[in-house]
Amino acid sequence: MMEASVCFLLLLSLALQPSDAAGPGSCVGRCGEVFTRGQQCTCDFSCLRHNECCQDFQAACTTDQSCQGRCGETFSRGRVCECDAQCSQYSTCCHDYQLHCDAGVSGSLSRTAQPLRAAATGNGRPGREWGDSNSESEEWYSAKGPCSRYPRGQCPGSIRQLTASSSGRAPAAPTNQPQQGLLADGTLCSDSPIDGLTALSNGTVLIFKGELLWSVDPVSHSVGGPQRITHTLGVSSPIDTVFTRCNCHAHTYIIKGDQFWRLDGNMVMEPGYPRPLTSEFPGLTGSIRAALAVPATRSSPESVYFFKSGDIMQRFSFPAGSAPSCSKPPSTPPKTRFTRQAGLLGAEVNIRVSLKGFPSPVTSALSRPQRGGLFEHYVFSGPLFFSVRISGDLLVLTTPPPPAAPAPPPILSPVVYSDFTNMADQNANTPPPANSIRVWLRCP
């Protein structure tokens, strides 16, 4: 009888133990905990943004009528209210969306992806304002492009300039007079590295840094307010790199780890992403630091140069017909065409061995469209940027210009700071070189 009573009490004590006995892989009893590195999975209210939640996080820690813990979730039909990046655009956010999902962002920041997508049918094009192109793409791309059959040569879905006039007039000629930028904080000019840059088909430059991104107008050179990457694009941040393909569809690829997201020409996420990087770039492995997109020419296909850890560069050539034509509907869906024709991944090139004098490591890269379909190409190594061109299958530094030729002007206008006087005084004592990112960004 005594043994039976002891067994009963033992079973009762086990049943009444705290719920945190569910183990390190569960959020039961852990909801809202402070983030700590090295855990099997996390249960803080920001874990969805970083894809680090335990499997039962949503069931254990979230409710249908609140955005607490749901910021960064993907859209799903049938919810009472929503907390995805586009809910404000459709007025379907939960009542506390701004409280939880915009926490830590000043009221001046954009809260949705609308500024990037509001006018997807505009016809603004970038002006050729920063010198001659250094790309071999002038051979083919400066002629009648694949979208020339459309009115004004505009492909469907091209994004118009984000902050400039939508009148469709040609951009004004550059001026030597400084223009005041719109940036109101020093985050973009801080010492932390830029994660990636890309130029959209209309010349707008997107700069990714940490959790934020900025858009730079191609005409006024003004920079918009910072936007949260996850809220705006639906991609977990920070990213590894980003690039926009140099064709008339201008798909943008965002890479993080061994996965990638693809956005259409309107900067809208395509369904089914993220996907494994190897699903579109077979054989590509390693840590991707930067990517430089290159258009097709008469003699070479459209390509992208990947820069990987260890000072390794690898070229991927897209197969002919891998993207649907702009001039007529595709005979087969794009997804099927990709599966039938595999791209060609070139051999790895050790930059230090094969490209003497080429900057390394390459931390970012940028291909900027110019008027007439030309492109300028740049690589970034730490705080410095370099103009490059394509030579055969490799990249080489652009031939040094004549002494009288000015350096490429910055993509951003001078910015106004109210509380960075000490930083400005310090930088005044040691001015950065002409090809410094700080010069490019016109930092104080």
C-alpha positions in Angstrom: 0.0 0.0 0.0 2.9 2.3 0.9 4.6 1.6 -2.4 1.4 2.4 -4.4 1.1 5.7 -2.6 4.7 6.6 -3.4 4.2 5.8 -7.1 1.1 7.9 -7.2 2.8 10.9 -5.6 5.8 10.5 -8.0 3.5 10.5 -11.0 1.6 13.5 -9.7 4.8 15.5 -9.2 5.9 14.7 -12.8 2.5 15.9 -14.1 2.8 19.2 -12.2 6.3 20.0 -13.3 6.7 23.4 -15.1 6.0 23.4 -18.8 9.5 24.4 -19.7 10.4 20.8 -19.5 9.2 20.6 -23.1 12.9 21.0 -24.0 15.1 23.4 -25.9 13.3 22.8 -29.2 9.9 24.1 -27.9 8.6 27.6 -27.1 6.3 26.3 -24.3 7.2 28.5 -21.3 9.7 30.6 -23.3 7.5 33.1 -25.2 9.1 36.5 -25.3 12.4 35.4 -23.8 15.5 37.6 -24.4 17.4 36.5 -27.4 20.6 34.5 -26.6 23.0 33.2 -29.2 23.7 29.5 -29.5 20.2 28.2 -28.9 18.7 25.4 -30.9 15.8 27.7 -31.7 14.5 30.9 -30.3 11.2 32.2 -28.9 11.8 36.0 -28.7 9.2 38.1 -30.4 11.5 38.9 -33.3 12.5 35.3 -34.2 10.1 35.2 -37.3 12.1 38.0 -38.9 15.3 35.9 -38.7 13.8 32.4 -39.4 15.0 31.2 -36.0 11.7 30.3 -34.2 11.0 27.0 -32.7 8.4 24.9 -34.6 5.7 25.6 -32.1 6.3 29.3 -31.7 3.2 30.5 -33.5 1.0 28.0 -31.7 2.5 28.8 -28.3 3.3 32.5 -28.5 1.0 34.3 -30.9 -2.7 35.1 -31.1 -5.0 35.7 -34.0 -5.8 39.3 -33.0 -2.4 40.7 -32.2 0.9 41.3 -34.1 3.0 40.5 -31.1 5.5 37.9 -32.3 4.0 37.8 -35.8 6.1 40.6 -37.5 7.7 39.3 -40.6 5.2 36.5 -41.2 4.2 35.6 -44.7 0.6 36.4 -45.9 -1.9 33.7 -45.5 -5.6 33.9 -46.3 -8.3 33.5 -43.6 -6.6 35.3 -40.7 -8.6 37.6 -38.5 -6.0 40.3 -39.2 -2.5 40.4 -40.7 1.0 41.4 -39.8 2.9 40.8 -43.1 4.9 43.6 -44.8 2.0 44.6 -47.1 -0.9 44.6 -44.7 -0.9 48.5 -44.4 -1.3 48.7 -48.2 -4.6 46.7 -47.9 -5.7 48.1 -44.5 -5.8 44.6 -43.0 -3.2 45.0 -40.2 -4.0 44.0 -36.7 -4.7 47.0 -34.4 -1.2 46.8 -32.8 0.8 46.4 -36.0 2.6 49.8 -35.6 3.3 49.1 -31.9 5.0 45.8 -32.5 6.2 45.7 -36.1 7.4 49.3 -36.4 9.1 49.4 -33.0 12.5 51.2 -33.0 11.8 52.9 -36.4 11.2 56.6 -36.4 7.9 58.0 -37.7 9.8 59.3 -40.8 10.5 55.8 -42.1 8.4 54.1 -44.7 6.2 51.4 -43.1 5.3 49.4 -46.2 6.7 48.4 -49.5 4.4 50.9 -51.2 7.1 53.4 -52.1 8.9 50.8 -54.1 5.9 49.6 -55.9 3.4 52.4 -56.0 3.9 53.4 -59.7 5.1 50.3 -61.5 4.0 51.5 -65.0 6.0 54.7 -65.2 8.4 55.3 -68.1 11.2 57.2 -66.5 14.7 56.0 -67.6 18.1 56.8 -66.1 20.1 59.5 -67.6 23.7 59.0 -68.7 25.0 61.3 -66.1 28.1 59.6 -64.7 30.5 59.3 -67.6 30.9 56.8 -70.4 30.0 53.2 -70.0 32.7 50.7 -69.4 30.7 47.7 -70.4 31.0 45.6 -73.6 27.2 45.6 -73.5 27.2 48.7 -75.8 27.7 46.3 -78.7 24.3 44.8 -78.4 22.4 46.6 -75.7 22.8 50.1 -77.1 21.0 49.0 -80.3 17.4 48.1 -80.4 16.8 46.1 -77.2 14.4 43.2 -76.8 11.7 45.6 -75.5 11.9 48.1 -78.4 8.6 46.9 -79.8 6.8 48.3 -76.8 5.9 52.0 -76.6 9.0 54.0 -76.0 10.9 50.8 -75.6 9.5 50.2 -72.2 9.1 46.7 -70.9 5.9 45.8 -69.0 6.4 46.2 -65.2 9.4 48.5 -65.3 9.6 50.6 -62.1 9.4 54.3 -62.5 11.7 56.6 -60.6 10.9 56.5 -56.9 11.1 60.1 -56.0 11.4 62.0 -59.3 8.6 63.3 -61.4 6.6 60.8 -63.3 6.1 63.0 -66.3 8.4 60.8 -68.4 10.7 63.7 -69.4 14.3 63.0 -69.9 16.4 63.6 -66.7 17.9 67.0 -66.4 21.6 67.4 -67.2 23.9 67.0 -64.2 24.9 70.1 -62.4 28.0 71.0 -60.4 25.8 72.6 -57.8 25.3 70.4 -54.7 21.8 69.2 -54.1 20.5 68.5 -50.6 19.8 64.9 -49.8 17.0 63.6 -47.7 18.8 61.3 -45.2 18.3 62.4 -41.6 20.5 60.0 -39.7 24.0 58.7 -39.9 23.3 54.9 -40.3 24.2 54.8 -43.9 27.5 56.6 -43.3 28.5 54.5 -40.3 31.5 52.3 -40.3 29.5 49.1 -40.7 29.9 47.6 -44.2 27.3 47.8 -46.9 25.8 44.3 -47.5 24.7 44.9 -51.1 23.8 47.4 -53.8 21.7 47.0 -56.9 20.3 49.3 -59.6 16.8 48.8 -60.9 15.9 49.1 -64.6 15.1 52.8 -64.2 18.4 53.6 -62.5 17.2 53.7 -58.9 19.9 52.4 -56.7 18.9 50.3 -53.6 21.5 50.1 -50.8 21.2 47.3 -48.2 22.9 47.6 -44.9 22.0 45.6 -41.8 18.3 45.6 -41.2 17.6 48.6 -43.5 17.6 49.6 -47.1 17.6 53.0 -48.9 16.5 54.0 -52.4 18.5 56.6 -54.3 16.7 58.6 -57.0 18.6 58.5 -60.4 17.7 62.0 -61.3 17.9 64.1 -58.2 20.4 61.8 -56.5 18.4 62.3 -53.3 18.1 59.3 -50.9 14.8 58.2 -49.4 14.2 57.4 -45.8 15.5 54.1 -44.5 13.0 51.2 -44.8 13.2 47.8 -43.0 14.1 45.1 -45.4 11.9 42.5 -43.9 8.8 44.8 -43.8 9.4 46.2 -47.2 10.4 43.2 -49.2 9.5 40.2 -47.1 13.1 39.0 -46.9 14.8 38.2 -43.6 17.7 40.6 -42.9 20.6 41.2 -43.0 21.2 39.8 -46.5 24.4 38.5 -48.0 24.1 40.2 -51.4 21.7 41.4 -54.1 21.7 41.9 -57.9 19.3 42.8 -60.7 19.5 40.9 -64.0 20.5 43.0 -67.0 17.6 42.2 -69.2 14.3 43.8 -69.9 12.5 41.8 -67.1 15.0 43.1 -64.5 14.3 40.4 -61.9 16.1 41.2 -58.6 17.8 38.4 -56.7 18.5 38.6 -53.0 20.9 36.0 -51.6 21.2 34.9 -48.0 23.1 31.7 -47.1 22.3 28.9 -49.5 18.9 30.4 -50.4 17.6 33.2 -52.6 14.5 35.3 -53.1 13.4 36.6 -56.5 11.4 39.8 -57.0 9.8 40.8 -60.3 10.3 44.1 -62.1 7.8 45.7 -59.7 9.8 44.6 -56.7 7.0 42.2 -55.7 8.1 38.8 -54.3 7.4 35.9 -56.7 5.6 32.9 -55.2 7.5 29.9 -53.9 10.5 31.7 -52.5 13.0 31.3 -50.8 14.5 28.5 -52.9 17.8 26.7 -52.7 20.5 28.7 -54.5 21.4 25.6 -56.6 17.9 25.4 -58.0 18.7 28.3 -60.3 22.5 28.3 -60.2 23.4 24.5 -60.3 26.7 23.8 -58.8 27.1 27.1 -57.0 28.3 26.6 -53.5 30.2 28.5 -50.8 29.6 31.8 -49.0 28.5 34.5 -51.5 29.8 37.9 -50.7 28.8 39.9 -53.8 27.3 39.5 -57.3 27.8 41.5 -60.4 25.2 41.2 -63.2 26.4 41.6 -66.8 24.1 42.0 -69.9 24.3 39.8 -73.0 26.4 41.0 -76.0 26.7 39.7 -79.5 29.5 37.4 -78.4 28.6 36.4 -74.9 25.4 35.5 -72.9 23.9 37.3 -70.0 26.0 36.5 -66.9 26.5 37.1 -63.3 29.9 37.1 -61.5 29.7 35.7 -58.0 32.4 36.7 -55.4 32.9 34.2 -52.7 34.8 34.0 -49.5 38.5 33.2 -50.0 38.9 35.7 -52.8 37.2 33.4 -55.3 35.2 34.6 -58.3 32.9 32.4 -60.4 30.9 33.3 -63.5 27.5 31.9 -64.2 26.1 32.3 -67.8 22.4 32.2 -68.2 21.3 29.9 -71.1 19.7 31.5 -74.2 16.0 31.7 -73.7 16.1 31.3 -70.0 13.9 34.4 -69.6 10.7 34.9 -71.6 11.0 37.3 -74.5 9.7 40.8 -74.0 8.4 41.1 -77.5 6.0 38.1 -77.5 4.4 35.8 -75.0 6.6 32.7 -74.1 5.6 29.5 -75.8 6.3 27.6 -72.5 6.1 28.9 -69.0 9.4 30.3 -67.6 9.6 27.7 -64.9 9.6 24.9 -67.5 12.2 26.6 -69.7 14.5 26.9 -66.7 14.3 23.2 -66.0 15.1 22.3 -69.7 18.1 24.4 -70.1 20.8 24.5 -67.5 23.1 27.5 -67.1 26.8 27.2 -67.3 28.9 27.7 -64.2 32.4 28.5 -64.9 35.5 27.4 -63.0 36.5 29.1 -59.8 39.0 31.9 -60.3 41.4 32.8 -57.5 41.4 36.6 -57.7 44.8 37.0 -56.0 46.5 34.5 -58.4 44.7 35.2 -61.7 43.7 38.9 -61.5 46.8 40.7 -60.4 46.0 44.2 -59.0 42.3 43.4 -58.7 40.8 44.5 -55.4 40.1 41.8 -52.8 38.1 40.8 -51.0 35.1 42.1 -53.0 32.4 42.9 -50.6 29.7 44.4 -52.9 29.2 45.0 -56.6 27.0 47.2 -58.7 25.9 47.4 -62.4 24.2 50.7 -63.2 22.1 51.1 -66.3 22.7 54.2 -68.4 20.7 55.9 -71.2 20.8 53.8 -74.4 21.0 50.5 -72.6 24.6 50.8 -71.5 25.9 49.7 -68.2 28.6 50.9 -65.7 30.1 48.2 -63.5 31.7 48.7 -60.0 33.1 46.5 -57.3 33.5 47.5 -53.7 36.3 46.2 -51.4 35.8 47.4 -47.9 35.5 51.2 -47.9 36.8 51.6 -51.5 35.0 51.3 -54.9 36.6 50.5 -58.3 35.3 50.8 -61.9 35.6 47.5 -63.8 35.0 46.2 -67.3 34.5 42.8 -68.9 37.5 41.3 -70.8 36.7 38.0 -72.3 35.3 35.8 -69.4 37.0 37.9 -66.7 36.7 41.2 -65.0 39.5 43.8 -65.1 39.9 47.2 -63.7 39.0 50.0 -66.1 42.0 51.6 -67.8 43.0 54.6 -65.7 41.4 57.7 -67.2 43.4 60.7 -68.3 44.6 62.9 -65.3 42.1 65.6 -66.2 39.1 63.2 -66.1 37.1 63.6 -62.9 36.4 60.6 -60.7 32.8 59.2 -60.9 30.5 61.6 -59.0 28.7 60.2 -56.0 25.3 58.5 -56.4 24.0 60.4 -53.4 23.6 64.1 -52.7 25.2 65.8 -49.7 23.3 64.9 -46.6 22.5 67.1 -43.7 23.3 66.0 -40.1 22.5 67.8 -36.9 24.5 65.8 -34.4 27.5 64.4 -36.2 29.8 67.4 -35.9 32.5 65.5 -34.0 32.5 62.9 -36.7 32.8 65.6 -39.4 35.7 67.2 -37.5 37.5 63.9 -37.2 37.1 63.1 -40.9 38.3 66.6 -41.9 41.7 65.8 -40.4 42.1 62.6 -42.4 40.2 63.0 -45.7 39.3 59.7 -47.4 40.6 58.8 -50.8 38.6 59.7 -53.9 37.3 56.2 -54.4 36.1 55.9 -50.8 32.5 54.9 -50.2 32.3 57.8 -47.9 33.1 60.1 -50.8 30.6 58.3 -52.9 27.9 58.7 -50.3 29.0 62.3 -49.5 29.4 61.5 -45.9 30.6 64.3 -43.6 
